[in-house]
Amino acid sequence: MKRVMLIVAYDGTNYHGWQMQPNAVTIEQILNEKLSELLKEDIQVIGASRTDAGVHAEGNVAVFDTNTSIPGEKISYALNHLLPEDIVIQESFEVEPDFHPRKCDSIKTYQYRILNRNFNLPVKGRNAYHFYRKLDLDKMREAAAYFVGKHDFKNFCSSHTQAKSTIRIIYSFDIEEEDEEIVLTVSGNGFLYNMVRMLTGTLLDVGTGRMSPDKIPELLAAKERVHSPNTAPARGLTLLDIEYL
Amino acid sequence: MKRVMLIVAYDGTNYHGWQMQPNAVTIEQILNEKLSELLKEDIQVIGASRTDAGVHAEGNVAVFDTNTSIPGEKISYALNHLLPEDIVIQESFEVEPDFHPRKCDSIKTYQYRILNRNFNLPVKGRNAYHFYRKLDLDKMREAAAYFVGKHDFKNFCSSHTQAKSTIRIIYSFDIEEEDEEIVLTVSGNGFLYNMVRMLTGTLLDVGTGRMSPDKIPELLAAKERVHSPNTAPARGLTLLDIEYL
């Protein structure tokens, strides 16, 4: 018996997110089906990040146990032949039998893309939120800087979060312009349910002038849940990378 | 009666190209249907560039005649409400009644994206050719420079071309690296059937070392059709822009 890690990239457009659920096609389900078919065993993956419906990934992580004699690093090639075109394994290799992708410390990096122009562009709009109002990037950067550090993010996550603690550390939050796209890249030790999309929704409010950047430290310091930010659409979000420490 | 120009962007993945044909959904057909529905007239667009199945556009051009009282520049907004998400009008405005998008002189710019890494990335792979072999960009740039200028491109187009002359002018041919993507941008006064995809196929042969850059001037000077280059896949190609002179 060995434990194998997969680095998984996908276009989330046609999936109901990562996690298995009745009557909907998910990434986890496809991986379980295709791995079971390939290895002739009943395979159940454990995922690192249960991305929402429509969210994309370049580097989500999953592990599974198998008795196969196929070497870990060959599984990616064989599995990619069975997978649909919108899910591609980037790498596979053996890990310690007790490695758990959600219980080990990691740095997760997400990217949120905003297509900031009058009309949407169909190809780019598949992985970007089309937002036509003008945005003040300096103000957005000022606000994003307040998020960096160890904070209680209870005002920046869904009220449906099941986490025991809403304290998280954000290591960096960069905002870059690439032609007509504004690209937000945020790294942290973990993110609450809908947190990246709500941080983005907040920064969009700052960018349009609806909210002042000075409001952010106030909301981070608040003892109670006093704010429910807009949740930016799933399509703009990509899980770029998970680095285990 | 007025003539209106549309700047049309589309994700070509789900279409059998621009031009109307039986038993297949095309961009031209969708535009005719939705314009006729919007304007309550029988509308037939004339397109500038009949892109192939799977080719994308940010700025293809079409014109049509209409008796509508809707101002030209408002048609884009109204039409976008009726169009599927993968076709978006970028601009609409009135032009001279005798303006013909294929008969007036123009500079066309195409982009070809190559995703040059071991495994494909699903989101980016929708608008890029995944090519895993290492490419020598310096050699590709040397070869591309030979294409710039006025040449007979009979050895770099499909034998099914219906053009009377195979002489075309290429104004520029740039090759840039963006992370793991190699982006070819070519501007010219016109392109023969499959020409951009065959120029790209040739440059890929140069990049892998299968062909020397010095072979290009020889093929451009050849009096006969002596060469049939590989045709790079449609998915990597985007018609960026058509500038009328």
Interface residues (C-beta under 8 A of the other chain):
Chain A: A9 Y10 D11 H56 E58 S76 N80 E85 D86 I87 V88 I89 Q90 E91 N118 F119 N120 L121 P122 V123 G125 R126 N127 T238
Chain B: A9 Y10 D11 H56 E58 S76 N80 E85 D86 I87 V88 I89 Q90 E91 N118 F119 N120 L121 P122 V123 G125 R126 N127 T238
